[in-house]
Amino acid sequence: MDELIALLQTIRSDVNYEECKELIDGGVFGSFEIIQTIAGIEEKFGVSIMPDDFIPENFNSAQAMWALIERLRGAAGA
């Protein structure tokens, strides 16, 4: 999770990712930040985020993104 927070800090350093639960719904992240986040997660964690996963619930918080990463890692190992 610390690696994810560090990645997110490179995208927007003015956000408290431990507490923010509405990155998408609250308008904290726009489309450019979302694209950067998806590309960064895929590169850093070696997962492929599919179009079906492009829903706000998966990107509204660092915790939601981490759950997505863990789910994708599990699916890759299955």
C-alpha positions in Angstrom: 0.0 0.0 0.0 2.9 2.4 0.7 4.1 1.9 -2.9 0.6 2.9 -4.1 0.5 6.0 -1.9 4.0 7.0 -3.2 2.8 6.6 -6.8 -0.3 8.7 -6.1 1.8 11.4 -4.5 3.7 11.8 -7.8 0.3 12.4 -9.5 -1.1 14.9 -7.0 1.0 15.7 -3.9 -1.7 17.9 -2.3 -4.1 15.0 -1.4 -4.2 13.1 1.8 -4.6 9.6 0.3 -5.0 7.9 3.7 -8.3 9.8 4.3 -9.7 10.9 0.9 -12.6 8.6 -0.1 -13.9 10.5 -3.1 -11.0 11.0 -5.5 -13.3 10.5 -8.5 -16.8 11.4 -7.1 -15.4 14.5 -5.4 -13.7 15.7 -8.5 -10.2 15.5 -6.9 -9.0 13.5 -9.9 -9.9 14.5 -13.4 -9.5 12.4 -16.5 -5.7 13.2 -16.8 -5.0 12.0 -13.3 -7.1 8.9 -13.8 -5.1 8.0 -16.9 -1.8 8.6 -15.1 -3.0 6.5 -12.2 -4.1 3.5 -14.3 -0.8 3.6 -16.3 1.2 3.9 -13.1 -0.6 1.0 -11.4 -0.2 -1.2 -14.4 3.5 -0.5 -14.7 4.4 -0.5 -11.0 2.4 -3.5 -10.0 2.5 -5.6 -13.2 -1.3 -5.9 -13.6 -3.6 -5.2 -16.5 -6.7 -3.0 -15.7 -9.5 -4.0 -18.0 -12.2 -1.6 -19.2 -14.7 -3.3 -17.0 -12.6 -2.1 -14.0 -12.8 1.6 -15.0 -15.5 2.4 -12.5 -15.4 5.1 -9.8 -15.7 2.6 -7.0 -12.3 1.2 -7.9 -10.5 4.6 -7.9 -12.3 6.7 -5.3 -9.7 6.0 -2.7 -6.2 4.5 -2.3 -7.8 1.6 -0.3 -10.2 0.8 -3.3 -7.2 0.9 -5.7 -5.2 -1.4 -3.4 -8.2 -3.8 -3.3 -8.3 -3.7 -7.1 -4.6 -4.4 -7.4 -4.8 -7.3 -5.0 -7.8 -8.7 -6.9 -6.0 -8.4 -10.2 -2.8 -10.0 -8.8 -4.9 -12.9 -7.5 -6.6 -13.4 -10.8 -3.2 -13.4 -12.6 -2.0 -16.1 -10.3 -5.1 -18.2 -10.7 
